[in-house]
Amino acid sequence: MSQALIALNNVEVLYADVILSLKGITLEVAAGGCTVLLGPNGAGKSTTLKTISGMLAVDEGRVASGQVQLLGQDITGLAADQMVAQGVVHVVEGRKVLRHMTAEQNLVVGGHRLPGMAEVKQGLDRIYGLIPRLAELRTRTAGYLSGGEQQLLLIGRAMMAQPKLLMIDEPSLGLAPRMVSDIFALLAQLRAEGVSLLIVEQHAQAALDIADHGYILENGRVVLEGTAAELRANEDIQEFYLGKQASGERRNYRDVKHYRRRKRWLG
């Protein structure tokens, strides 16, 4: 079995030295693959991404125990800029574009580690080829773009850093179905080009369609993991995340008592 690109080994995360957010998380992200993290709000999905990307300190968080590894090397606690230098780029939730800059200026900021303007220009050409919509929007002020256009811009900005691993938090949040399809088609294209992906997503169907492997998080723990095909076939996933029951009716998992999920997954 090939070495994991990223591995979390029994990681616990504390916020403000008081709140235990991750409670012994162990998971792996395969090189060249796509891994998805699913789970309800507050499960620890975003914290997992911040633990890898070095952004915990922004929220007064720290790894209290356990280890984060990149290709077998201990990177626990490295700062965010050090992680970007290692090829790990994190697109956070909330579409945090540089609102008063143009789309192209946002992309140039993403390429700030490139050695010179010739490389920045090459990077821009690559992004415009990859995401033609951004070429059309290059002179537009980022704050006036639609939600979907901002999400495309953020992915483009991240790709300017030439990541080995692109982590993206809730890329479909608040977007129309057509734009969700476009975003996930772009992510699938990036994956086909060799970029490893780690995606946090509420839209389980879209995420599982492009993923190899997935983890279900709940209350700071991994409660289920498997290949994307295994998760799609799992009755609990169908009921609670894909909104399907044996009867074919759609159902919101929040309407089902918490203990039923825990009993079947952990029993």
Secondary structure as GFF3:
##gff-version 3
##sequence-region A 1 267
A	DSSP	beta_strand	4	15	.	.	.	ID=ss1
A	DSSP	beta_strand	19	30	.	.	.	ID=ss2
A	DSSP	beta_strand	34	38	.	.	.	ID=ss3
A	DSSP	alpha_helix	45	53	.	.	.	ID=ss4
A	DSSP	three_ten_helix	56	59	.	.	.	ID=ss5
A	DSSP	beta_strand	61	70	.	.	.	ID=ss6
A	DSSP	beta_strand	73	74	.	.	.	ID=ss7
A	DSSP	alpha_helix	80	85	.	.	.	ID=ss8
A	DSSP	beta_strand	88	91	.	.	.	ID=ss9
A	DSSP	alpha_helix	103	110	.	.	.	ID=ss10
A	DSSP	alpha_helix	117	130	.	.	.	ID=ss11
A	DSSP	alpha_helix	132	136	.	.	.	ID=ss12
A	DSSP	three_ten_helix	142	144	.	.	.	ID=ss13
A	DSSP	alpha_helix	147	159	.	.	.	ID=ss14
A	DSSP	beta_strand	165	169	.	.	.	ID=ss15
A	DSSP	alpha_helix	177	192	.	.	.	ID=ss16
A	DSSP	beta_strand	196	200	.	.	.	ID=ss17
A	DSSP	alpha_helix	204	210	.	.	.	ID=ss18
A	DSSP	beta_strand	213	218	.	.	.	ID=ss19
A	DSSP	beta_strand	221	227	.	.	.	ID=ss20
A	DSSP	alpha_helix	228	233	.	.	.	ID=ss21
A	DSSP	alpha_helix	235	240	.	.	.	ID=ss22
A	DSSP	three_ten_helix	253	255	.	.	.	ID=ss23
A	DSSP	alpha_helix	258	266	.	.	.	ID=ss24
###
